[in-house]
Amino acid sequence: MGQDIPGSPSRRLKLHGPLARRHRARLQGSGEELIVFSHGFGSDQSAWRALIDQLPARFTAISYDLPGAGPLLPDHFDPGAYAALNDYADDLLALLDEIGVDRCIYVGHSVSGMIGVIAGVAAPARFRQFVLINGSPRYLNDEGYHGGFDRDDLNGLFGAMATNYEAWVAGFAPMVVGADVPRAVDTFSAGLLAMRPDVTLHVARTIFESDYRDLLPQLTVPTLLVHSRGDVAVPRAVADYLRSHIRHSDLVWIEADGHLPHLTVPRQLYETIRDRIAPSET
């Protein structure tokens, strides 16, 4: 069934379409302003629960699962259909069309930051603000660019995933969470273990070998960049690079460790972005 949004009688959000079912799209709240949440690698939409629960009544939150995340793995799923982050961005725009989202705020964590950038360059009128949490346009180091990983680092990562997936998760999850929050480590570990190992490896290669630096100057949507100071996956230099290459952007630091502040310090994250979310234009 579609869902009416109070104050917007002409808008109906439809969750019964094939894409909405496939991505397990969900609504929370009944406010006039739409805010879309897209999760990062190794998690699913449940990672946003603590943040969404804090949103004021003026918002309706839309969350969904990226292809390959946890239970979102139908028998016909083809990882090869997602050879680049552009394919995920195409999915995002098609999903918003199907649901009936004309304009929204978009909150993306990690890889979903660049998914949003790609979508925002393709369809800027669809978005009135981006909130990108610990995003990166390129993870590999390059001449004059510090992404945080050398080629040997990535080869070792991929090799460990392929050799003993469960052992890799046991080491990778606490390292990336990067904070003494056992529940967050357990949640992130469970998300990784819910994924099929070959799919996780394919997705990891797609993410860590991507390079979207050239798109950043093309983004015209106002963007709030939120970065943890102690993020093992995304060094501070990447946050500064994003700020200097996205024209309408502001950079805000969270005094927290780790790559997943929405799991480790959700209240602090919410308070960081609360007053920086763009007010409605209507």
C-alpha positions as CSV (number, residue, x, y, z in Angstrom):
1,M,0.0,0.0,0.0
2,G,1.1,3.6,-0.6
3,Q,1.5,5.8,2.4
4,D,0.3,9.4,2.5
5,I,2.6,12.0,4.0
6,P,0.8,14.6,6.1
7,G,1.0,18.1,4.6
8,S,1.8,16.7,1.1
9,P,-1.5,15.3,-0.1
10,S,-0.2,15.0,-3.7
11,R,2.7,12.7,-2.6
12,R,2.2,9.0,-2.1
13,L,5.1,6.8,-1.2
14,K,4.8,3.4,-2.7
15,L,6.5,0.4,-1.1
16,H,4.8,-2.3,-3.0
17,G,6.8,-2.1,-6.2
18,P,9.4,-4.6,-7.3
19,L,12.4,-2.5,-6.4
20,A,11.1,-1.5,-3.0
21,R,10.4,-5.1,-2.2
22,R,13.8,-6.2,-3.5
23,H,15.6,-3.6,-1.5
24,R,13.4,-4.1,1.5
25,A,12.6,-0.4,1.6
26,R,11.1,0.8,4.9
27,L,9.5,4.0,6.2
28,Q,9.7,5.4,9.7
29,G,7.9,8.6,10.8
30,S,5.2,10.7,9.2
31,G,6.8,14.1,8.7
32,E,6.7,16.2,5.6
33,E,10.5,16.1,5.0
34,L,12.0,13.0,3.4
35,I,15.4,11.8,4.4
36,V,16.9,8.7,2.8
37,F,19.5,6.5,4.6
38,S,21.9,4.3,2.6
39,H,24.3,2.0,4.6
40,G,27.9,1.0,4.0
41,F,29.8,-2.2,3.3
42,G,29.2,-5.1,5.6
43,S,26.0,-3.8,7.1
44,D,22.4,-3.3,6.2
45,Q,19.7,-0.7,6.9
46,S,19.3,-1.8,10.5
47,A,22.6,0.0,11.2
48,W,20.7,3.3,11.0
49,R,18.1,2.4,13.7
50,A,19.6,4.4,16.6
51,L,20.1,7.5,14.4
52,I,16.6,7.3,12.8
53,D,15.0,6.9,16.2
54,Q,16.3,10.3,17.2
55,L,14.9,12.2,14.2
56,P,12.4,15.0,14.9
57,A,8.8,14.6,13.9
58,R,9.1,16.7,10.8
59,F,10.9,13.8,9.0
60,T,9.9,10.6,7.3
61,A,12.9,8.3,7.0
62,I,13.4,5.9,4.1
63,S,15.9,3.2,4.5
64,Y,16.8,0.3,2.2
65,D,19.3,-2.5,1.7
66,L,22.0,-2.4,-0.9
67,P,22.2,-5.4,-3.3
68,G,24.1,-8.3,-1.7
69,A,23.6,-7.1,1.9
70,G,22.5,-9.8,4.3
71,P,19.2,-11.4,3.4
72,L,18.9,-9.4,0.2
73,L,20.3,-12.2,-1.9
74,P,17.7,-13.8,-4.2
75,D,18.7,-16.9,-6.1
76,H,19.1,-15.0,-9.3
77,F,21.4,-12.4,-7.8
78,D,24.3,-11.7,-10.1
79,P,27.3,-9.9,-8.5
80,G,28.6,-9.2,-12.0
81,A,25.6,-6.9,-12.5
82,Y,27.2,-4.6,-10.0
83,A,30.6,-4.1,-11.5
84,A,30.9,-0.4,-10.5
85,L,29.3,1.9,-8.0
86,N,27.5,3.5,-10.9
87,D,25.3,0.4,-10.9
88,Y,24.3,1.0,-7.3
89,A,23.6,4.7,-8.1
90,D,21.3,3.7,-10.9
91,D,19.5,1.4,-8.5
92,L,19.1,4.3,-6.0
93,L,17.6,6.6,-8.6
94,A,15.3,3.9,-9.9
95,L,14.2,3.1,-6.4
96,L,13.4,6.8,-5.6
97,D,11.4,7.0,-8.8
98,E,9.4,3.9,-8.0
99,I,8.7,5.0,-4.4
100,G,7.7,8.5,-5.5
101,V,10.5,10.5,-3.9
102,D,10.8,13.8,-5.9
103,R,13.3,15.5,-3.6
104,C,15.1,14.4,-0.4
105,I,18.0,14.7,1.9
106,Y,20.4,11.8,1.4
107,V,22.5,10.3,4.2
108,G,25.2,7.9,3.0
109,H,27.8,6.0,5.0
110,S,31.1,4.9,3.6
111,V,30.6,3.5,0.1
112,S,27.1,5.0,0.0
113,G,28.7,8.4,0.1
114,M,30.1,7.9,-3.4
115,I,26.9,6.2,-4.5
116,G,25.1,9.4,-3.6
117,V,27.7,11.5,-5.3
118,I,27.2,9.6,-8.6
119,A,23.5,9.9,-8.3
120,G,23.7,13.6,-7.4
121,V,25.8,14.4,-10.4
122,A,23.3,12.5,-12.6
123,A,20.2,13.9,-11.1
124,P,21.0,17.0,-8.9
125,A,17.4,18.2,-8.7
126,R,16.4,15.0,-6.8
127,F,18.5,15.9,-3.7
128,R,18.5,19.1,-1.6
129,Q,21.4,18.0,0.7
130,F,23.9,15.2,1.1
131,V,25.2,14.1,4.5
132,L,28.2,11.9,3.8
133,I,29.7,10.0,6.7
134,N,33.3,8.7,6.4
135,G,33.1,8.5,2.6
136,S,36.1,8.2,0.3
137,P,36.4,8.7,-3.5
138,R,39.5,6.4,-3.7
139,Y,41.0,4.1,-1.2
140,L,44.2,3.3,-3.0
141,N,47.1,5.7,-2.6
142,D,48.1,7.6,-5.7
143,E,50.7,10.1,-6.6
144,G,49.9,13.2,-4.6
145,Y,46.9,11.5,-2.9
146,H,46.8,9.5,0.3
147,G,43.8,7.2,0.3
148,G,45.0,5.0,3.1
149,F,45.8,1.7,1.3
150,D,48.7,0.4,-0.9
151,R,48.2,-2.3,-3.5
152,D,49.8,-4.8,-1.2
153,D,47.3,-3.9,1.6
154,L,44.4,-4.6,-0.7
155,N,45.9,-7.8,-2.0
156,G,46.3,-9.0,1.5
157,L,42.8,-8.0,2.4
158,F,41.3,-9.9,-0.6
159,G,43.5,-12.9,0.0
160,A,42.4,-13.2,3.6
161,M,38.8,-13.0,2.7
162,A,39.2,-15.7,0.1
163,T,41.2,-18.0,2.3
164,N,39.2,-18.1,5.6
165,Y,36.2,-15.8,5.5
166,E,35.2,-16.3,9.2
167,A,38.7,-15.7,10.4
168,W,38.9,-12.5,8.3
169,V,35.6,-11.2,9.8
170,A,36.9,-11.9,13.3
171,G,39.9,-9.6,12.7
172,F,38.4,-7.1,10.3
173,A,35.3,-6.2,12.3
174,P,37.0,-4.9,15.5
175,M,39.6,-3.2,13.5
176,V,37.1,-1.2,11.4
177,V,34.8,-0.5,14.3
178,G,37.9,0.8,16.1
179,A,36.2,1.5,19.4
180,D,35.6,-0.4,22.6
181,V,31.9,-1.0,21.8
182,P,31.4,-4.8,21.8
183,R,27.8,-4.5,20.6
184,A,28.9,-2.5,17.6
185,V,31.6,-5.2,16.8
186,D,29.0,-7.9,17.1
187,T,26.5,-6.1,14.9
188,F,29.1,-5.4,12.2
189,S,30.4,-9.0,12.4
190,A,26.9,-10.3,12.0
191,G,26.3,-8.2,8.9
192,L,29.5,-9.5,7.3
193,L,28.7,-13.1,8.2
194,A,25.2,-12.7,6.8
195,M,26.7,-12.0,3.4
196,R,27.8,-14.8,1.0
197,P,31.6,-14.8,1.0
198,D,32.1,-14.6,-2.7
199,V,29.6,-11.7,-2.9
200,T,31.5,-9.9,-0.1
201,L,34.8,-10.3,-1.9
202,H,33.2,-9.0,-5.2
203,V,31.7,-6.0,-3.4
204,A,35.0,-5.3,-1.6
205,R,36.9,-5.3,-4.8
206,T,34.4,-3.0,-6.4
207,I,34.7,-0.5,-3.5
208,F,38.4,-0.6,-2.8
209,E,39.5,-0.4,-6.4
210,S,37.1,2.4,-7.3
211,D,38.1,6.0,-8.1
212,Y,35.5,8.8,-8.3
213,R,37.7,11.7,-7.7
214,D,36.9,13.2,-11.1
215,L,33.2,13.4,-10.2
216,L,33.6,15.5,-7.1
217,P,33.9,19.0,-8.8
218,Q,30.7,18.1,-10.8
219,L,28.6,17.8,-7.6
220,T,26.4,20.9,-7.1
221,V,24.2,19.6,-4.2
222,P,25.1,21.2,-0.8
223,T,27.1,18.6,1.1
224,L,27.9,18.0,4.7
225,L,30.9,15.8,5.2
226,V,31.1,14.1,8.6
227,H,34.3,12.2,9.5
228,S,35.6,10.4,12.5
229,R,39.1,11.5,13.6
230,G,40.2,8.0,14.3
231,D,38.9,6.2,11.2
232,V,41.3,3.4,10.2
233,A,39.7,3.0,6.7
234,V,39.5,6.7,5.7
235,P,42.4,8.9,6.8
236,R,42.1,12.6,7.5
237,A,43.7,13.5,4.2
238,V,40.7,12.0,2.4
239,A,38.2,14.2,4.3
240,D,40.3,17.3,3.5
241,Y,40.4,16.2,-0.2
242,L,36.6,15.8,-0.3
243,R,36.2,19.3,1.3
244,S,38.5,20.9,-1.2
245,H,37.0,19.3,-4.3
246,I,33.2,19.4,-3.6
247,R,32.3,23.1,-4.1
248,H,29.3,23.4,-1.8
249,S,30.6,21.4,1.1
250,D,31.3,21.7,4.8
251,L,33.5,19.4,6.8
252,V,32.7,18.4,10.4
253,W,34.8,16.2,12.6
254,I,33.5,13.7,15.2
255,E,35.8,13.2,18.1
256,A,35.4,9.4,17.9
257,D,37.3,6.4,16.8
258,G,36.3,4.0,14.0
259,H,34.6,3.9,10.7
260,L,31.0,3.3,12.0
261,P,30.0,6.2,14.3
262,H,26.3,5.5,13.7
263,L,26.9,2.2,15.6
264,T,29.4,3.4,18.2
265,V,28.4,7.0,19.0
266,P,24.9,7.5,17.5
267,R,23.9,10.2,19.9
268,Q,27.1,12.2,19.2
269,L,26.6,11.7,15.5
270,Y,23.0,12.9,15.6
271,E,24.0,16.0,17.6
272,T,26.7,16.7,15.2
273,I,24.4,16.8,12.2
274,R,21.1,17.9,13.8
275,D,21.5,21.6,13.4
276,R,23.3,21.3,10.1
277,I,20.5,19.5,8.2
278,A,19.2,21.9,5.7
279,P,15.7,23.3,6.5
280,S,12.8,22.6,4.2
281,E,12.5,24.9,1.3
282,T,8.7,25.0,1.6
